[in-house]
């Protein structure tokens, strides 16, 4: 997640500069700046949400692999298929 956040924060900084500079030079309206900012927020949110999902999938896969390794031992100790 850290690498995704780093990359997205860099992209966000660039995008903000591309929104702010034309607005400061009066080359972009307030409405356009707000629309562009909203688009960037949605894009950044989508990337970070996807990264979070990828992290959750990786954690679940690791947990499943660990449980698979101890499955026979746990099930023999409990006397029924717990795992």
C-alpha positions as CSV (number, residue, x, y, z in Angstrom):
1,X,0.0,0.0,0.0
2,X,2.9,2.3,0.8
3,X,4.2,2.2,-2.8
4,X,0.7,2.9,-4.2
5,X,0.3,5.9,-1.8
6,X,3.7,7.3,-2.8
7,X,3.0,7.1,-6.5
8,X,-0.5,8.5,-6.2
9,X,0.6,11.3,-4.0
10,X,3.2,12.3,-6.6
11,X,0.5,12.1,-9.3
12,X,-1.9,14.2,-7.2
13,X,0.8,16.9,-6.6
14,X,1.4,17.1,-10.4
15,X,-2.3,17.2,-11.1
16,X,-2.9,19.9,-8.5
17,X,-0.1,22.0,-10.0
18,X,-1.8,21.6,-13.4
19,X,-5.1,22.8,-11.9
20,X,-3.7,25.7,-9.7
21,X,-1.2,27.3,-12.2
22,X,-3.7,28.0,-15.0
23,X,-6.3,29.2,-12.4
24,X,-3.7,31.5,-10.9
25,X,-3.0,32.9,-14.4
26,X,-6.7,33.3,-14.9
27,X,-6.6,30.8,-17.8
28,X,-9.1,28.5,-16.1
29,X,-12.4,29.3,-14.4
30,X,-13.3,28.4,-10.9
31,X,-15.9,25.9,-12.1
32,X,-13.3,24.2,-14.4
33,X,-10.8,24.0,-11.5
34,X,-13.4,22.4,-9.2
35,X,-14.4,19.9,-11.9
36,X,-10.8,18.9,-12.5
37,X,-10.1,18.6,-8.8
38,X,-13.1,16.4,-8.3
39,X,-12.0,14.2,-11.2
40,X,-8.6,13.8,-9.7
41,X,-10.0,13.0,-6.3
42,X,-12.2,10.3,-7.8
43,X,-9.2,8.9,-9.8
44,X,-6.9,8.8,-6.7
45,X,-9.6,7.3,-4.6
46,X,-10.1,4.5,-7.2
47,X,-6.5,3.6,-7.3
48,X,-6.1,3.5,-3.5
49,X,-9.3,1.5,-3.2
50,X,-8.0,-1.0,-5.7
51,X,-4.6,-1.2,-3.9
52,X,-6.4,-1.8,-0.6
53,X,-8.4,-4.6,-2.3
54,X,-5.2,-6.1,-3.6
55,X,-3.7,-6.0,-0.1
56,X,-6.7,-7.7,1.4
57,X,-6.6,-10.4,-1.3
58,X,-2.9,-11.0,-0.5
59,X,-3.6,-11.2,3.2
60,X,-6.4,-13.7,2.7
61,X,-4.2,-15.8,0.4
62,X,-1.5,-15.9,3.0
63,X,-3.9,-16.8,5.7
64,X,-5.5,-19.6,3.6
65,X,-2.0,-21.0,2.8
66,X,-1.1,-21.0,6.5
67,X,-4.4,-22.8,7.5
68,X,-3.9,-25.3,4.7
69,X,-0.5,-26.2,6.2
70,X,-1.9,-26.9,9.7
71,X,-5.3,-28.3,8.5
72,X,-4.5,-32.0,9.2
73,X,-3.0,-31.3,12.6
74,X,-5.9,-29.1,13.7
75,X,-8.5,-31.4,12.4
76,X,-6.9,-34.5,14.0
77,X,-6.6,-32.7,17.4
78,X,-10.3,-31.5,17.4
79,X,-11.6,-34.8,16.2
80,X,-13.7,-33.2,13.5
81,X,-13.0,-31.1,10.3
82,X,-12.7,-27.7,11.9
83,X,-10.5,-26.4,9.0
